[in-house]
């Protein structure tokens, strides 16, 4: 019997994987999520990001922003692919 991965398990795995991410697009889900988080950090309005850092905005996203972004994503498509591989 296969055990299905939950969205919370996937979120935890992604948060941990991005702690050690080389930021290179290696076609993994973690690399894809990393690129999306980087894009959001670079392009969201300053007012939306202000609560994730103090002082001047860092060049790279913060851990709290990473966690927030991952927690807000639904990952339905990714879970479907993980839990039902072709």
C-alpha angles and dihedrals in degrees: 000000000000118000112224118227116236126221090247091054090049092049091051091049092050093049090051093044092051091054086071100029116139088207090236117131101242094162093256122132089244091056091048092050090046090055091049092050091048090051092050091048091051097042111031119101115273090238090060092052101041095095092058099065142020126232117355118011111260118236092238127046119267126242091248091054091048091052092046093049093049092046091054096050118091098208090198094145093045092049091050090054093045096046096040108035116184 
